[in-house]
Amino acid sequence: MKDNYLYVKIFIAVIIFLSVFFSRLIKNIILISVLAAFVATMSYAAVPISEYLDNMESRKNRETLIKKYIKDLISFLKSYFEIEVPDQKILYQNIDKDDFDLTRESVYERTIKQIETNVDKNILLLLALTKEIDREEDISLRSRYKEKISEILSNFDTLNFDLRTQELMNTYARIYKAKDKDHKKLFLEFAHKYATSQFTAFQLFNDLKLANEFRKTLSQLIVSGKLSLPLVVKEAEDKRDELLNKKQVQRGFIVIMNKYEKLDSVKRSLSKFPQIEMGRLKPQNFPENTQYLNMRIVYPKTYYSSADEFLKREIINRIPEDETGKGFVAVLPLEITGIQSYPKTEADIESNIMKKSFQSINYLITGQDKSIDEIVEEYELSNISLSDILAVIPFNIFVPDIKTEAKNFIIDNYSEIQKKFGIKSLFDWANVNANELSGALIQFDKKHILTETEWQKIGAQICEEAQKHTNALSA
């Protein structure tokens, strides 16, 4: 698109050159005046022409992308459902009227709403996104689709396995030719593969505290190398670098304004985007007048080819003519290629307020609440079956309030404790005698991290929680 403006400038330069050349040959004052007026007009028109060409190309790119997404969705629907799908041109025209975030999932959602069918439309969207996860190589996009799937599933009564969830699993089993006839267990594997690990953990325990402890322990196992992953450490690092270098998440922009931020039309335009507003904080060691600037970091998911396009479409077009020249606005592309933070993951932060701050910073680089490490981690975990994870996840998750030293002790010695009782899965502890488990924990605790009474309480709580959640799992 930048070439368009260059071509226009070259064209104008040639016109001016020819005009000057011919003006020396022409003696007629009137003809010279007409020629000068023509050159002035062309010079004045250069910028609008280049802007028009830029907008045309941007529009074409947007149209191409939307049509591609619609075509992919129609292909999926026709492959697995007997649904009468409207003509692609009609679907596109109806969608193109809206101003929305140009993502695959948003196009899918808007397209499905237009289709007349007896099939639950949320189920169509869910299963269409699972197919995208299966074929998508960009792990940041896979993670984003999982977030969307988790959001949709939150509207299902998945804990009680309601009729909608049963319908989802029946359709999923048909499309994927799943052999497991126990659809409740199949749903857990489905959620593990296509939803977030936090959503899956909540399905297992129906307890937010235990679900968070499950997620924390998984992270600890991965970092310590105790969980066998399809990616070794070096490959995981390469994946992180690849994700950062490709920068396939949508670009963000730094927007700096003076006065224009007060216009209602500009406020409405920018308010639809995720953003961090800095306000009028007085800076230090900056030019004095910087204190009068309003700065925000805007993170649109809608397709914008450049900071210039964002400036024109979302700000300049919203400024009334009588306000032109009365304020100032600048847009800078936000090209973040990495963030180093402490703590590294949200799971390690105790305060909910602090967690939200952490999520905001992550959003700048990933377009999601998660950090790069967590996105890679989710990608790795989805390639391990849930049963394999439950085989190695320690039972400390059933006692989330124990001391850190005791938790680390359990994680470090868990494989030996498993061998002693012949345990193959986390929920098998429901069949173990609480007194025998407490005795084993006391025996293993050579450093006397906890008293015998404390270990007895922990052993009883582990068996009790395992029994409660095993019953819930098999209900």
N, C-alpha and C positions, 0 to 999 in steps of 0.2 A: 504493500500500500504506500509505503514511503516513496516508491518509484514513481507513483502517479504525480505527486507534487514535483518531482525532479523533471519529469517529462514536460509538464506544463511550463515550468520555468525555462527549460531549454527552448520550448516552442516560442515563448514570449521573447526570449533573447534573440532568436533568429528573426522574429518579426521586427523587433527594434532595430537590429542590424540592417535589415533590408530597407526599413523605413528611412534610416539615416542615409543609407547609400543612395536611395532614389531621391531623397529630398535635395541632394546636391545637384541632381540632374534636372529636377523640376524647377522652373523659374516662376511658375504661377503661384502667387501667394495663397489663393483660395485652396488650391490642391494641397499645398503644404499644410495648411491649417486643418483640412479634412484628415490628412495622413496623421498629423499629430494627435488629433482627437481620437482617431482609431487606435493608435498605440496606447494612449492613456486609458482608453476603455478596456483594451485587452489586458493591460497591467493590473487594472482594478479588478478585473474578472478572474485573474489567475488563482487567487486563494479560494474563492467560492467554487471554481471549477474543480480544483484539486480536492476540496472538501467533499464535493458531490461525488467524485470518483472514489474517494476513500469510503464514503458511506455506502456506495453501491457495492464495493468489494466486501465490506464488512457484512452488509445485508446478505450478499451471496453466500459468504462463509456460514453465516447463521442458518440460512435456508438449507444449505447442503447438509449441515450437521443434524438439523431437526429431521429432515427427510431420511437420512441414514438410520437414525434411531427408530423412526416409525417403521421403516422397511424391516429392520431386525426384529422388532416386536411382532409385526404381522407374520413374519416367517415362523416365529415361535408358536404363535396362536394357531396358525394353519397346520402346523406339524402335530399338535397334541390335542386340539379341541375342534369340535364341529361348531364353529361360530361363523356367522355371517359378518364379515369385516367390511366396513365402508371403504370406498375408494381412497387410496392414499392421498390424492390431491385434496379431497374434502377434509380428511383428518388434519392435513397440514394447515389448510386455510383456517380451520377453527382454532387450532393451537396458536397460529401466528398472530392472532388478534390480541393475545395476552402478553403482558410483560412479566416474565418469570425467570428464575434461575435456569440457565440453559445447561442442565445436566441430563444424563441418560434417564435417571430415575424419575425426574420431573416430567420429561417428555412421555415416558411410559405411563405415568399416572394420569396425565391429561388425555392421552390417547385412549386408554382403557375406559375412562369415564364416558366417552362418546359411543362405546360399543354396546349394543343391545344384546344381552345374554342372561341366561338363568344361572350361570356360574358366578360364584362370589367374586367380585372384581378385586378384592384384596388378595384373594388366593391367586388370581391370574398375575397380579403384580409381584407377589412373593415368588412364585415359581419362575417367572420371567427373569427376576433378579438372580435367582440361584443359578440359572443357566449362564448368566453373565459372569458370575463369580467363578464358575467352572472354566470359562475360557479366557478370562481376563488375566493378563500377565502383570499388569501394574498393580502392585499390592496396596498402594494408597487408594486406588479405585475399588478394589475388592473390599477393603476395610470400610469405605464409605457405603457400599452396597449393604454390608452387614449391619451397619448402623441403621440404615433405612428398614431393613428386614426386621430388626429388633423393635423399631418404632411401630411398625405395622402389627407385629405379633403381640404388642402390649395391649391391643384392642381385642384380642382373643382371650377367652378364659382357659389358658393353657394348663393351669394348675389342676383344674377340675376336668380337663380334657373334654370341653363342651362339643356340641355337634359341629360347629364351624372348624374346630381343630381336627375333629375326626374326618371331616370332609377334606381338609387340607392334606391330611396324611393318606387318605384313600387316593387322592389325585396324585400326590407325590409318589406313592408306591407304584401307581400305574405308569407314570412317566419315566421313572427311574428303574422300573422293574425290580423293586426292592423285594427281597425274599423273606424278611422278618415279618411275621404275621402279627406280632405284638406291636401295635401301632403306637402305644405309649412309649415303649422303649425306642422305637424307631424315631419318634418325635425328638427325643433327647439327642440322638445322633444327628438328626436334621438340624436342631438348634445349635449343636456344637460346631457343625461344619459351616452353617450359613448365617448364624446370628453371632453376637458378641459373646465372649467368655463370661462376662458379667451376667448377661441374660441367662445363659446356660446354668451358671452357678445358682441363680435364684430359682430356676426350675427344679434343681436338685434339692434345695434346702428350704425354699419358701421362707427364708429368713435373711434379711439384708446383711446382718452382722456376720453370719456364717458364710454368706456368699462373698463378702469382701475379704474375709480371712482366707477363703479358698483361692481367690485371685492373688492375694499377697503371697501365699505359699507357693503357688505356681510360678510366680516371678522369681522367688527365691530359689526354687529348684532349677529353673532355667539358668539363672546367673551362676549358680554353684556347679552346674554341669551334672546335676543328679537326675535330670529328666532327659531321656534320649530323644533328640529331635532330628528331623530329616536334614536340617542344616547344621553343620558344625560351626564353631565360633567364627572361623575365618569367612565362611560363606555368608553367615548372618551379617558380618561387618560389611561385606561386599554388597549385600542387599540394601543395607542402610545407605551406603555411599551412592548406590545406583538410584535410589529413591530421591536422594537429595540433589544429585547432579542432573537428573532428568527434569526435576522440578515440574512434574506433571500435574501437581495440584494447581488450581486456578490462581492467577497472580493477584496480589494485593496492591493497594495504592496508598501512599501518604498524601493526604489532602490538607493543604495549608490555605487558610482564608482570613480575610479581614473584611468585616461587615457583611459579606454575602452569606455567612453562616447564620445570620439572623433572619434571612428571607424565608418565609413559610414554604414557598415553592421548592427551595433548595433543601430545607429541612426534610420535607416529605420525600424528596427524591433519595436522599442519603439514608433516611431512617430505615429503609427496607433491607439494608445490608448489615451483616455483622460488622461491628466496628468498635474501636477504642477511641474515645474522645479525650484529648489532653486538656481542653479548656484553656484558660488564659494564665497558666502558671508562669511566673516570672523566671526566665532562665538565668543561669550563671555563666559568666565568661562568654556570653554571646553579645552581638550588637544590641544596644539598648532598646531599639524599637521592636525587637523580637517579641517583647512582652505583649504586644498588641495583636499578635497572630493567634488564630485558633487552629489547632492541629489535631487531626484524627487519622487513625489507620483504618482503612476500609477494606473489607475482604469479600468482594462480590463473587458469587459462583456463576453469575451470568457471563457469557462469553464477551470479553473485551480484548481486542487485539493489541491495544496499547493504552498508555496513560492519556494520550491525546484523544482517543475515541471515548474513553470514560469521561474526560473533561467536557467534551462537546455534548455527549448524550445525556449525562446526568446532572451537569451543573450549568453550562452556558445556555443550553436550551431552556433552562428553568428561570433564567434571570430576565425580568421584564426590561423592555427597551429603555424605560425612563431611569433604570438603575445602572445602565451600562456606564462603565468608567468611574462609578462611585465606590467601587470596592476592588478587591484583589483576590485571585485564587490561583493556586498552583497545584499540579498533581505530579507526584513522583512515583515511578514504579517501585514496588517493594520487592527486592530480590534477596530474600533471606535464604542462605544455603545451609544453615545449621544453627542449632541452639544448644548451649551447654547449661544445664540447670542443676541445682541442688535443693531438695532431693531430685533424683532422676525420673522417678515415676510418681503419679498421683497417689498410688496405693500407699506410699511411704509418708504421706502428709495426713496428719490427724484432723486438723480443723477443716470443716466444710467450706468456710470462707476462703481459706488458703488454697483449697482444692480448686475453687472457681477461678482464682487468680492464675493458678498453674494452667488450667484449661484454656484461659484466654491467650496465654503466651504460646501454647502449643498450636492454637488455631492459626497463628500467623504463618506457620510453616507447613502445616499439614492440612489445613482447612477442616480439621476435626478437633475434638477435645483431647485426642490422644497424642502422645509424643511419637516420634519416629520409632523409638525402641519398642513401644507398645504395639504399633502397627505391624512391625516385623514379627513380634512375639505372637500376635494373633494369627498371622499368616502361618507361622510354624506350627502352632497348636492345632490349627484346623486340618493339618496333615497327619495328625495322630488321632486314632480313634478314642472316643470318650472312655471306653472300657480300659484302654491302656493307661490313660491318665488316672483313672480311679484305682488302678493297680499299684501306682507308686505314690499317690498323694497321701501324706501322713494324716493321722487322726487328730493332730493338734487343731485342725479347723473346727472340731467340735467343742474346743475349749478356748475361744478367742481371747479371753481375758487373762490368760496365764502370763507369768513373767517372760520376758524376752529370752532369758537364759534357758528357761524350761522349754520354750518353743524350739529354740535352736538345738537343744539336747534331743528332743523327739525327732526332729528332721534328720539329724546326724545319725541317730541309731535306729531309725524306723525299719530299715531292711532287715536288721537282726531281730527286732521285735516281731516282725512279720514271720520270719522263718520259725521262730519259737512256737508260734500258734498256727502255722500253716495257712496264713491269711493271703488270699489272692486279690481281694478288692476291698475298698474302703468300707463298704456297707456290711462286709462279712463280720465286722467287729460286733455286730448285733447278736451274734451267736456265741460270743466269748463270755466267760464268767468274769464279772467285774472284779471280784477279789483276786482272781488269778492274774488279771491284767495289772492291777495295782501292785501285786507282789513282784511281777516282772519289772515294772518301772522302777520300783525301789531297788531291786537287784542291779539293774543297769546303771542307776545313778550313783556312781562311785564317788563323785565329788559332793554329794549331798546338796544338790541345788535346791531341792525342796524337802520338807519333812515328810515322814511316813504318812502322817495324817493328810497332808496336802495331796500326796500321790494317790491315796485311797479315794479322796473326793474326785480327783481328776479321772481316775480309772472308772469310777461309777458314772461320771458325767459322759465320758466317751461312749460307754456301752449303751447308756440310756438314749443319747442323741442318735447313735447309729441305729438303734432299734426304731426310734420315732421316724427317722427319715427313710429307713428301709421300708417300713410300712406304708409311708406316703408314696414311695416310689412304685410299689407293687400293687397299690390300691386299684 
